[in-house]
Amino acid sequence: MTLLQLRPEQQRRLFLVASGVSTAGSFAGITAKGWILMDGTAQPFVLALNFAALSLPTLLVSGPAGVRTDRVGCERVLVQSQWALLAAATLGALAIPLLDGLPQVLLLLGSTLLVGIAGAYELTARNKYCSILVEEPEQLGSYLTSFSVVFNVGKLVGPPIGGWLLAMTGPAWALGIDAASYLLPIASVLFLLNPDSSREQRSAPGQTASLVSAWRGCGSTLQGVLSFTAVLCLVGFFHPGLAPLIADRVLGSDPRDLGLFTSVLAAGSITGGIVLQKNSSRFSRRPFLTLGGFGLITAIAQLGMAMTPGVGFSLSMAFLIGAGTAGLLSSCNLITQIGSEQVMRGRMAGLSQIAFLGGGGISGLVVALLVMVKDLSTAFALSGGLSVAIALIWMRRRGNRVLEPIRSA
């Protein structure tokens, strides 16, 4: 039931705004959870475990999520996943007043795990949903990169909100806002958005609807894009999970310090997203140069963080890490969506999630162990050095490859 008859452009803008509000609430909650776990355990591995609980489910769930999206329809999966996200986030908010100590930590980690599972379904469905909100195939690339900018604006606004709520009212409010923020996108999809669902292509039952079929059918260029992204994330995408630890070493242990640090990361992410949006057509045509370029930015900034010459320099390196990783992840999503047939875009979104979130979850665990054995500077130096080498090798070998977008919405 649609309450308002909005023009297609208004629907696309509303979907962006609703997603941005939800993202801001989510990052307020992530900031609160990270600080609670850091304050309660002082263990880097617990922080990495929390990020792993958010990201590693993609290795198991993103494939089925993509298959289900292509089979039953993106709108249905999108709404179901948003309700699941609301329930999972509410569980985390209830952990604060009801429990303390180890039971509280376990429930928070369990909430994060459920958010990771539901989020895998939400992202795959949302990517394909965008393809039926746009009117022309040429609009899809720009619209997808707009989501990257909105997502990173939410990353910029959310952590300070989370940090201030932690300092002024306690963690329950931050986690409560996280849960409530999912209500707006749910209401938007159910009552305000009315895309042309007849244009959606769904996969038929059988072997052709599998994730393996999508991998084989997407072609060698997109296979290389997914592989390159996975390797770079496996080596260097650990800062989301270890942000409370990095902020503690760079700025201090106050929740507002964590909010400032994550906001600097987000400001860099917004910059990277805008650069990609303004050049989406040109950048997507040379996928390996684009991915390698953003990977090099991240790697050089990680080497800079290993030097730790001062707060100002470290924050500038954090800005570059945000820009590089945002460009890398958004480029992977953009390239795999516009370069594939619509009938498999749900599964391609699932494969993209496996590449960057699965790799990032493992990276966070490895780096956390390295920090416990050595120190944070060593971890940044190893990650940055390996990433530079990997990016240069791939760019040299495949930099001349060109991707032709699929001309079907």
Buried (B, 14 or more C-beta within 10 A) or exposed (E): EEEEEBEBEEBBEBBBBBBBBBBBBBBBBBBBBBBBBBEBBEBBBBBBBBBBBBBBBBBEBBBBBBBBBBBBBBBEBBBBBBEBBBBBBBBBBBBBEEBEEEEBBEBBBBBBBBBBBBBBBBBBBBBBBBBBBBBEBEBBBBBBBBBBBBBBBBBBBBBBBBBBBBEEEBBBBBBBBBBBBBBBBBBBBBEBBBBEEEBBBBBEEEEEBBBEBBBEBBEEBBBBBBEBBBBBBBBBBBBBBBBBBBBBBBBBBBBBBBBBBBBBBBBBBBBBBBBBBEEBEEBBBBBBBBBBBBBBBBBBBBBBBBEBEEEEBBBBBBBBBBBBBBBBBBBBBBBBBBBBEBBBBBBBBBBBBBBBBBBBBBBBBBBBBBBEEEBBBBBBBBBBBBBBEBBBEBBEEBBEBEBEBBEEB
